[in-house]
């Protein structure tokens, strides 16, 4: 950064020899002169003829639209709705928060511009900062006249001439000071990120790489970078390499420091292999508790925010008071320190929700209100994080707002359609409101994307089979639900054992259940299971009650495993 400023200040000194590639830039701001407008039109023509834009005319149409609006003085009108209706052909009922087409296309456009400017030397660059759709224009000034330039001979910014004005000096010094602070802030954000930093590279075309980046953008548990970022120390690299005869593509995940290959796959030219397609492989690598996260945790590299999220996951696997308090204290501790992270508030919403559902360690006040506030806060921080909308969905379901919950769940799926854990969680909520068949179909897709983490997905499948009256199928699933710290799992395993005639074991689980939950119906109703599902479960619980007799009577009533009770 200091070298950059030193080179710029050389303009105020007698001419010296410089590196032909040395440049600096100055932002072009409105109002635009006729000469500037002509130069921008000329630059658009250059972009239109480039390979990056000629393949995808939609990229160029969006770029032409937003540039024209900015030049004409209507930059403040460049909104997602206007782009969707005016350029992408959406109807007047277009809702950007529900249809992500504009966000996706703008991501593609940014990628195309980034790749173009990495491979072309131009004296103008168009940038579209994240968080806005308004373009910014920068003039690139070359310190060596021998450097190749497009639109040569055009001079319309004083700093590109040889003048040594005092005003220019202060402008340059001020710009340098600002950029030093900016880059220090950016570097600090990159270093302190609460997620693994994953660098992506590959021998793809622009459109293919855009597809890869779109898939990765749905996973907010990693920090994805593309291109050369010398100030960022990447934790992992995802690389895509063409085979010797270009008949196949190899994907590899490598731990940067050790060079260890954590996962690899070879894909045919259509990007499918015998076990799935490229997108599914990427999802298995970067998803929650996927290949990268497991390695990241094994190495003990996680930040305080990451640790809090990990403790929250531990709680959902071991639902004890101690695990609950450890997760909640970690989350609140980081928030009290001023940490502004969507991850923290998302997990806090889940913890508060459990205070209500499990009647566990509740703080003063309404836990559901606190859960809702935390979920809303998470969405305010990062509205494009699918996990935030997922947390909101779970809270709304417990509050009894089925339509609002389903809407939030669908938004989560739009943002992360390849996240197997979110698909599984959404399916679980469908079960609780009685949409059994739809839930089972989505579970199949969830298992494809995320073959691990079967615990709660299996529990929801158990509920779907009980609700559908398929008792034998439910009994087959229940042995995979062992867990003495959670009353829901105790009830499910007790029911399954009772169905197949393992009476003594079923009664042991049932007694453990009653030691934690004296009112089983209330346990189900607190989670807002639909009435039909609650009644089906309670019918099974009544069968368990009937078996609470003396050991002699238990032996007399023992049944063969195939002797299933019929209703």
VMD Tcl script that draws the C-alpha trace (Angstrom):
set ca {
  {0.00 0.00 0.00}
  {2.85 2.42 0.88}
  {4.58 1.50 -2.39}
  {1.41 2.40 -4.25}
  {1.32 5.89 -2.68}
  {5.04 6.43 -3.28}
  {4.63 5.72 -6.97}
  {1.71 8.13 -7.25}
  {3.66 10.89 -5.51}
  {6.44 10.47 -8.08}
  {4.17 12.43 -10.42}
  {5.20 15.54 -8.52}
  {8.90 14.85 -9.16}
  {10.96 14.97 -12.40}
  {10.19 12.07 -14.75}
  {11.98 8.81 -13.93}
  {11.89 5.32 -15.38}
  {8.99 3.26 -14.06}
  {7.61 -0.22 -14.42}
  {5.49 -0.32 -17.60}
  {2.70 -2.00 -15.63}
  {2.57 0.63 -12.84}
  {-0.85 2.29 -12.65}
  {-3.10 4.28 -10.37}
  {-6.78 5.03 -10.65}
  {-9.10 7.97 -10.06}
  {-12.86 7.69 -9.73}
  {-14.96 9.43 -12.39}
  {-17.93 11.10 -10.72}
  {-21.01 12.90 -12.07}
  {-21.87 15.19 -13.67}
  {-20.28 13.57 -16.70}
  {-18.94 15.67 -19.58}
  {-19.73 14.82 -23.19}
  {-16.15 13.62 -23.55}
  {-16.54 11.27 -20.58}
  {-19.86 9.92 -21.87}
  {-18.29 9.20 -25.26}
  {-15.37 7.42 -23.58}
  {-17.73 5.24 -21.52}
  {-19.76 4.36 -24.62}
  {-16.53 3.38 -26.36}
  {-15.56 1.21 -23.38}
  {-18.97 -0.52 -23.43}
  {-18.40 -1.40 -27.09}
  {-15.06 -2.99 -26.15}
  {-16.76 -5.06 -23.43}
  {-19.54 -6.15 -25.78}
  {-17.02 -7.65 -28.20}
  {-15.14 -9.48 -25.42}
  {-15.50 -13.24 -25.00}
  {-16.76 -12.84 -21.43}
  {-19.83 -10.93 -22.62}
  {-20.49 -12.18 -26.14}
  {-21.42 -15.65 -24.84}
  {-23.98 -14.31 -22.40}
  {-25.90 -11.34 -23.79}
  {-27.79 -10.98 -20.50}
  {-24.55 -9.83 -18.82}
  {-24.11 -7.06 -21.36}
  {-27.78 -5.98 -21.33}
  {-27.69 -5.51 -17.54}
  {-24.38 -3.65 -17.74}
  {-25.62 -1.37 -20.54}
  {-28.80 -0.63 -18.57}
  {-27.14 0.35 -15.29}
  {-24.40 2.38 -17.01}
  {-27.00 4.33 -19.03}
  {-29.04 5.04 -15.89}
  {-25.96 6.26 -14.01}
  {-24.76 8.48 -16.86}
  {-28.23 9.98 -17.33}
  {-28.36 10.97 -13.65}
  {-30.82 8.30 -12.53}
  {-28.38 6.14 -10.55}
  {-30.57 6.27 -7.47}
  {-33.28 4.43 -9.44}
  {-31.10 1.39 -10.11}
  {-32.86 -1.15 -7.91}
  {-33.39 -4.91 -8.05}
  {-37.05 -4.43 -9.00}
  {-36.20 -2.12 -11.92}
  {-33.54 -4.51 -13.27}
  {-35.88 -7.49 -12.96}
  {-38.73 -5.78 -14.80}
  {-36.84 -3.60 -17.33}
  {-34.04 -6.00 -18.28}
  {-34.87 -9.55 -17.20}
  {-38.50 -9.56 -18.31}
  {-40.16 -10.15 -14.96}
  {-43.76 -8.99 -14.49}
  {-44.90 -6.02 -12.43}
  {-45.60 -8.40 -9.52}
  {-41.90 -9.24 -9.33}
  {-40.71 -9.54 -5.71}
  {-36.87 -9.40 -5.40}
  {-36.91 -10.82 -1.86}
  {-38.61 -14.01 -3.09}
  {-37.03 -14.31 -6.57}
  {-33.21 -14.14 -6.48}
  {-32.73 -13.76 -10.27}
  {-31.32 -10.22 -10.02}
  {-28.85 -11.10 -7.27}
  {-27.66 -14.16 -9.21}
  {-27.26 -12.27 -12.49}
  {-25.43 -9.40 -10.82}
  {-23.02 -11.90 -9.25}
  {-22.35 -13.28 -12.72}
  {-21.80 -9.79 -14.09}
  {-19.33 -8.91 -11.32}
  {-17.43 -12.14 -12.01}
  {-17.33 -11.45 -15.76}
  {-16.00 -7.91 -15.20}
  {-13.41 -9.15 -12.73}
  {-12.10 -11.77 -15.18}
  {-12.09 -9.28 -18.09}
  {-10.02 -6.69 -16.23}
  {-7.60 -9.36 -15.04}
  {-6.80 -10.21 -18.66}
  {-7.18 -6.82 -20.44}
  {-5.44 -3.48 -20.03}
  {-7.90 -0.63 -20.34}
  {-7.88 2.98 -19.26}
  {-11.41 2.72 -17.80}
  {-12.80 0.15 -15.41}
  {-16.40 -0.36 -14.37}
  {-17.03 -1.76 -10.92}
  {-20.28 -2.72 -9.16}
  {-19.66 -2.77 -5.39}
  {-21.37 -5.52 -3.43}
  {-24.47 -4.31 -1.64}
  {-25.49 -1.99 -4.49}
  {-26.34 -2.26 -8.16}
  {-24.99 1.19 -9.08}
  {-21.84 1.14 -11.23}
  {-18.68 3.07 -10.41}
  {-16.26 4.28 -13.07}
  {-12.50 4.49 -12.59}
  {-9.92 5.98 -14.94}
  {-6.68 3.98 -14.97}
  {-3.64 6.23 -15.38}
  {-0.40 4.65 -16.62}
  {2.82 6.09 -15.23}
  {4.82 4.91 -18.25}
  {3.69 6.17 -21.62}
  {5.01 3.01 -23.29}
  {2.40 0.92 -21.52}
  {-0.35 -0.30 -23.87}
  {-3.55 1.70 -23.60}
  {-6.90 1.57 -25.30}
  {-8.52 4.79 -26.51}
  {-5.04 6.35 -26.71}
  {-4.87 10.11 -27.18}
  {-7.93 10.84 -25.02}
  {-7.10 13.23 -22.18}
  {-9.83 14.39 -19.90}
  {-8.52 14.12 -16.33}
  {-5.85 16.58 -15.09}
  {-3.95 13.93 -13.12}
  {-3.18 12.03 -16.31}
  {-1.22 15.00 -17.63}
  {2.19 16.15 -16.43}
  {0.95 19.04 -14.28}
  {2.28 19.46 -10.73}
  {-0.64 21.27 -9.10}
  {-0.78 21.64 -5.32}
  {-4.42 20.58 -5.34}
  {-3.39 17.31 -6.96}
  {-0.84 16.75 -4.22}
  {-3.43 17.03 -1.46}
  {-5.88 14.87 -3.38}
  {-3.29 12.13 -3.79}
  {-2.13 12.29 -0.16}
  {-5.74 12.18 1.03}
  {-6.52 9.27 -1.29}
  {-3.46 7.36 -0.05}
  {-4.40 7.91 3.59}
  {-7.95 6.74 2.93}
  {-6.78 3.65 1.02}
  {-4.27 2.73 3.74}
  {-7.04 2.76 6.33}
  {-9.42 0.94 4.00}
  {-6.99 -1.82 3.15}
  {-5.99 -2.24 6.79}
  {-9.68 -2.62 7.67}
  {-10.27 -5.11 4.84}
  {-7.20 -7.11 5.83}
  {-8.34 -7.20 9.45}
  {-11.76 -8.45 8.39}
  {-10.19 -11.19 6.28}
  {-7.81 -12.28 9.03}
  {-10.50 -12.28 11.73}
  {-13.21 -14.02 9.69}
  {-15.11 -16.59 11.75}
  {-15.13 -19.14 8.92}
  {-12.56 -21.20 7.00}
  {-11.14 -19.17 4.09}
  {-11.50 -21.19 0.89}
  {-9.76 -20.16 -2.34}
  {-11.35 -21.38 -5.57}
  {-9.53 -21.76 -8.88}
  {-10.09 -23.79 -12.00}
  {-9.66 -24.33 -15.70}
  {-13.28 -23.47 -16.41}
  {-14.90 -21.08 -18.84}
  {-16.39 -17.94 -17.32}
  {-19.90 -19.40 -17.30}
  {-18.77 -22.66 -15.71}
  {-16.83 -20.86 -12.98}
  {-19.85 -18.62 -12.39}
  {-21.92 -21.75 -11.75}
  {-19.34 -23.01 -9.24}
  {-19.31 -19.67 -7.44}
  {-23.12 -19.60 -7.34}
  {-23.14 -23.01 -5.65}
  {-20.53 -21.88 -3.13}
  {-22.38 -18.64 -2.41}
  {-25.17 -20.65 -0.79}
  {-22.85 -21.86 1.97}
  {-22.24 -19.10 4.51}
  {-20.19 -21.31 6.83}
  {-17.14 -20.76 4.58}
  {-15.46 -17.57 3.33}
  {-14.97 -17.97 -0.43}
  {-12.36 -15.99 -2.37}
  {-11.71 -16.07 -6.09}
  {-8.65 -14.80 -7.96}
  {-5.47 -13.51 -6.35}
  {-5.77 -12.14 -2.82}
  {-2.19 -11.79 -1.54}
  {-3.28 -10.38 1.84}
  {-5.48 -13.37 2.59}
  {-4.03 -16.56 4.01}
  {-6.23 -19.26 2.57}
  {-7.06 -22.17 4.84}
  {-8.12 -24.44 1.99}
  {-7.97 -24.54 -1.81}
  {-10.62 -26.00 -4.10}
  {-9.04 -26.62 -7.50}
  {-10.53 -27.86 -10.76}
  {-8.07 -29.21 -13.33}
  {-8.58 -30.53 -16.87}
  {-7.34 -34.03 -17.63}
  {-4.53 -34.65 -20.11}
  {-6.95 -35.14 -22.99}
  {-9.53 -32.67 -21.61}
  {-12.01 -35.56 -21.46}
  {-12.46 -35.26 -17.73}
  {-12.32 -32.68 -14.95}
  {-10.67 -33.36 -11.60}
  {-11.77 -31.55 -8.46}
  {-9.52 -31.46 -5.38}
  {-9.76 -29.99 -1.88}
  {-6.35 -29.25 -0.38}
  {-5.38 -28.00 3.07}
  {-3.10 -25.08 2.21}
  {-0.47 -25.35 4.91}
  {0.05 -29.12 4.91}
  {-0.77 -29.81 1.26}
  {-2.99 -32.72 2.31}
  {-5.70 -33.65 -0.20}
  {-8.94 -33.98 1.77}
  {-11.24 -34.96 -1.08}
  {-11.03 -35.49 -4.82}
  {-13.34 -36.54 -7.62}
  {-13.13 -36.98 -11.38}
  {-16.01 -35.89 -13.58}
  {-16.85 -36.60 -17.18}
  {-17.24 -33.72 -19.67}
  {-20.89 -33.34 -18.60}
  {-19.66 -32.87 -15.00}
  {-21.22 -36.08 -13.70}
  {-19.57 -39.15 -12.26}
  {-20.95 -42.48 -11.19}
  {-22.01 -41.20 -7.77}
  {-23.40 -37.76 -8.48}
  {-22.77 -34.47 -10.20}
  {-20.27 -31.70 -9.63}
  {-22.65 -29.56 -7.57}
  {-23.36 -32.41 -5.16}
  {-19.63 -33.02 -4.68}
  {-19.04 -29.32 -3.97}
  {-21.90 -29.34 -1.45}
  {-20.47 -32.37 0.36}
  {-17.15 -30.54 0.67}
  {-18.31 -27.14 1.96}
  {-21.59 -27.78 3.77}
  {-22.13 -27.57 7.51}
  {-19.97 -30.33 9.06}
  {-18.73 -31.22 5.60}
  {-15.19 -32.23 4.60}
  {-13.66 -28.79 5.15}
  {-15.40 -28.00 8.44}
  {-14.54 -31.37 9.96}
  {-10.89 -30.88 9.11}
  {-11.03 -27.28 10.33}
  {-12.41 -28.36 13.72}
  {-9.98 -31.28 13.99}
  {-7.08 -28.86 13.65}
  {-8.53 -26.57 16.36}
  {-8.39 -23.54 14.07}
  {-11.79 -22.07 14.77}
  {-12.48 -18.54 15.96}
  {-14.63 -17.68 19.02}
  {-17.70 -17.25 16.80}
  {-17.09 -20.59 15.10}
  {-16.62 -22.21 18.52}
  {-20.01 -20.89 19.69}
  {-21.72 -22.36 16.66}
  {-19.92 -25.65 17.28}
  {-21.13 -25.67 20.91}
  {-24.68 -25.11 19.66}
  {-24.37 -28.18 17.43}
  {-23.00 -30.19 20.37}
  {-26.10 -29.20 22.35}
  {-28.45 -30.50 19.65}
  {-26.59 -33.80 19.71}
  {-26.47 -33.98 23.53}
  {-29.42 -32.02 24.87}
  {-28.41 -31.59 28.50}
  {-28.57 -28.54 30.74}
  {-24.77 -28.27 30.73}
  {-24.54 -28.33 26.93}
  {-27.35 -25.79 26.64}
  {-25.71 -23.35 29.08}
  {-22.28 -23.73 27.44}
  {-23.70 -22.78 24.04}
  {-25.83 -19.90 25.34}
  {-23.05 -18.43 27.48}
  {-20.64 -18.55 24.55}
  {-23.07 -16.81 22.21}
  {-24.08 -14.10 24.67}
  {-20.46 -13.58 25.68}
  {-19.38 -12.83 22.11}
  {-22.37 -10.54 21.53}
  {-21.58 -8.65 24.77}
  {-18.07 -8.09 23.39}
  {-19.61 -6.28 20.42}
  {-19.28 -9.10 17.89}
  {-21.73 -8.44 15.05}
  {-22.22 -11.77 13.35}
  {-25.26 -13.32 11.72}
  {-23.95 -16.71 12.85}
  {-24.13 -15.70 16.52}
  {-27.70 -14.41 16.37}
  {-28.87 -17.34 14.22}
  {-27.66 -19.85 16.80}
  {-28.94 -17.75 19.68}
  {-32.41 -17.89 18.10}
  {-32.19 -21.70 18.06}
  {-31.04 -21.82 21.69}
  {-33.85 -19.52 22.87}
  {-36.36 -21.59 20.92}
  {-35.18 -24.69 22.77}
  {-35.66 -22.92 26.11}
  {-39.36 -22.89 25.28}
  {-39.61 -26.32 23.63}
  {-37.62 -28.19 26.30}
  {-38.44 -25.93 29.27}
  {-34.72 -25.75 29.84}
  {-32.68 -23.04 31.64}
  {-35.14 -20.34 30.58}
  {-34.10 -16.76 31.29}
  {-36.71 -14.26 32.58}
  {-39.26 -13.22 29.98}
  {-40.69 -14.91 26.90}
  {-38.07 -17.17 25.23}
  {-39.99 -17.19 21.94}
  {-39.93 -13.38 21.82}
  {-36.16 -13.45 22.39}
  {-35.80 -16.14 19.71}
  {-37.75 -14.04 17.20}
  {-35.68 -10.94 17.99}
  {-32.43 -12.87 17.51}
  {-33.60 -14.37 14.18}
  {-34.67 -10.95 12.88}
  {-31.34 -9.47 13.95}
  {-29.47 -12.20 12.07}
  {-31.43 -11.46 8.88}
  {-30.77 -7.73 9.25}
  {-27.02 -8.46 9.41}
  {-26.99 -10.84 6.45}
  {-30.27 -11.18 4.52}
  {-28.64 -13.59 2.06}
  {-27.59 -16.16 4.66}
  {-29.91 -19.15 4.31}
  {-29.25 -20.21 7.91}
  {-30.80 -16.97 9.20}
  {-34.07 -17.67 7.37}
  {-33.90 -21.29 8.49}
  {-33.70 -20.20 12.14}
  {-36.65 -17.86 11.62}
  {-38.61 -20.74 10.09}
  {-38.08 -22.95 13.15}
  {-39.13 -20.17 15.53}
  {-42.28 -19.38 13.54}
  {-43.28 -23.05 13.52}
  {-43.03 -23.24 17.31}
  {-45.04 -20.00 17.54}
  {-47.78 -21.64 15.45}
  {-47.36 -19.39 12.38}
  {-47.37 -22.16 9.78}
  {-47.70 -19.97 6.67}
  {-44.97 -17.57 7.82}
  {-42.71 -20.49 8.70}
  {-43.14 -22.17 5.32}
  {-42.40 -18.87 3.57}
  {-39.18 -18.44 5.59}
  {-38.22 -22.05 4.85}
  {-38.73 -21.61 1.11}
  {-36.55 -18.49 1.22}
  {-33.80 -20.52 2.92}
  {-34.05 -23.17 0.19}
  {-33.85 -20.53 -2.55}
  {-30.65 -19.15 -1.04}
  {-29.06 -22.58 -0.47}
  {-30.79 -25.21 -2.65}
  {-27.85 -27.61 -2.29}
  {-27.51 -27.46 1.49}
  {-28.56 -30.92 2.64}
  {-28.94 -29.92 6.29}
  {-31.34 -27.08 5.44}
  {-33.32 -29.38 3.15}
  {-33.55 -31.94 5.96}
  {-34.59 -29.31 8.51}
  {-37.28 -27.94 6.19}
  {-38.60 -31.47 5.62}
  {-38.73 -32.04 9.38}
  {-41.01 -29.04 9.77}
  {-43.24 -30.30 6.96}
  {-43.68 -33.50 8.96}
  {-44.72 -31.58 12.07}
  {-47.58 -29.94 10.15}
  {-48.70 -33.19 8.48}
  {-47.17 -32.91 4.98}
  {-45.73 -36.41 5.25}
  {-45.33 -37.44 1.61}
  {-43.77 -34.15 0.51}
  {-41.37 -34.34 3.44}
  {-40.25 -37.89 2.62}
  {-39.52 -36.88 -0.99}
  {-37.37 -33.96 0.13}
  {-35.59 -36.22 2.64}
  {-34.35 -38.32 -0.29}
  {-32.72 -35.25 -1.84}
  {-31.31 -34.25 1.54}
  {-29.68 -37.68 1.97}
  {-28.08 -37.36 -1.49}
  {-26.52 -34.02 -0.61}
  {-25.68 -34.77 3.01}
  {-25.42 -38.51 3.66}
  {-24.21 -37.88 7.23}
  {-26.04 -36.25 10.13}
  {-28.90 -38.77 9.98}
  {-29.95 -38.42 13.62}
  {-32.74 -35.84 13.41}
  {-33.59 -36.61 9.81}
  {-34.29 -40.19 10.88}
  {-36.42 -38.95 13.76}
  {-38.56 -36.91 11.38}
  {-38.86 -39.90 9.05}
  {-40.05 -41.91 12.08}
  {-42.69 -39.27 12.77}
  {-43.82 -39.27 9.12}
  {-44.28 -43.05 9.18}
  {-46.19 -42.94 12.48}
  {-48.39 -40.12 11.17}
  {-49.06 -42.08 7.98}
  {-49.96 -45.22 9.95}
  {-46.89 -47.18 8.79}
  {-45.98 -48.57 12.22}
  {-43.67 -51.34 11.00}
  {-41.60 -48.90 8.92}
  {-41.41 -46.55 11.92}
  {-40.17 -49.41 14.12}
  {-37.37 -50.18 11.64}
  {-36.11 -46.60 11.92}
  {-36.31 -46.19 15.70}
  {-33.13 -48.20 16.60}
  {-31.03 -45.44 14.95}
  {-32.44 -42.85 17.38}
  {-30.66 -43.91 20.57}
  {-30.24 -40.92 22.88}
  {-31.03 -40.85 26.59}
  {-30.58 -37.08 26.98}
  {-33.48 -36.13 24.73}
  {-37.09 -37.00 25.58}
  {-38.22 -37.00 21.93}
  {-35.71 -39.71 21.05}
  {-36.52 -41.68 24.19}
  {-40.19 -41.68 23.24}
  {-39.42 -42.73 19.65}
  {-37.14 -45.62 20.64}
  {-39.60 -46.78 23.30}
  {-42.44 -46.78 20.75}
  {-40.36 -48.68 18.19}
  {-39.26 -51.33 20.69}
  {-42.83 -51.75 21.90}
  {-44.10 -52.25 18.34}
  {-41.70 -55.16 17.70}
  {-42.27 -56.77 21.11}
  {-39.09 -55.74 22.95}
  {-41.24 -54.94 25.98}
  {-38.65 -54.74 28.74}
  {-36.36 -52.48 26.73}
  {-39.32 -50.34 25.71}
  {-40.35 -49.92 29.34}
  {-36.82 -48.93 30.35}
  {-36.86 -46.15 27.73}
  {-40.37 -45.14 28.77}
  {-39.39 -44.79 32.43}
  {-36.42 -42.64 31.38}
  {-38.82 -40.53 29.32}
  {-41.21 -40.00 32.25}
  {-38.31 -38.92 34.47}
  {-37.76 -36.03 32.03}
  {-41.29 -35.32 30.78}
  {-44.28 -35.97 33.04}
  {-46.74 -34.80 30.36}
  {-45.83 -36.39 27.03}
  {-48.70 -34.81 25.10}
  {-47.52 -31.37 26.21}
  {-44.01 -32.27 24.99}
  {-45.37 -32.79 21.48}
  {-47.79 -29.87 21.56}
  {-45.07 -27.42 22.64}
  {-43.36 -28.21 19.36}
  {-46.60 -27.49 17.50}
  {-47.01 -30.97 16.00}
  {-50.31 -31.13 14.14}
  {-53.26 -32.73 15.94}
  {-53.26 -35.89 13.79}
  {-49.60 -36.57 14.50}
  {-50.01 -35.91 18.24}
  {-52.96 -38.31 18.41}
  {-51.04 -41.04 16.54}
  {-48.06 -40.66 18.88}
  {-50.23 -40.62 22.00}
  {-51.96 -43.82 20.86}
  {-48.52 -45.44 20.93}
  {-47.78 -43.91 24.34}
  {-51.00 -45.41 25.72}
  {-49.78 -48.84 24.58}
  {-46.61 -48.23 26.58}
  {-48.74 -47.33 29.61}
  {-50.62 -50.62 29.28}
  {-47.34 -52.51 29.55}
  {-46.39 -50.90 32.89}
  {-47.19 -54.07 34.84}
  {-45.20 -56.48 37.01}
  {-42.28 -58.46 35.53}
  {-44.39 -61.65 35.66}
  {-47.14 -59.99 33.67}
  {-44.53 -58.60 31.23}
  {-43.24 -62.13 30.55}
  {-46.77 -63.45 30.14}
  {-47.55 -60.73 27.62}
  {-44.27 -61.00 25.65}
  {-44.94 -61.06 21.96}
  {-42.93 -62.31 19.02}
  {-41.25 -59.42 17.08}
  {-43.49 -60.09 14.09}
  {-46.64 -59.83 16.21}
  {-47.31 -56.13 15.55}
  {-50.34 -54.47 17.06}
  {-52.88 -53.43 14.48}
  {-55.39 -50.63 14.82}
}
mol new
graphics top color blue
foreach p $ca { graphics top sphere $p radius 0.5 }
foreach p [lrange $ca 0 end-1] q [lrange $ca 1 end] { graphics top cylinder $p $q radius 0.2 }
display resetview
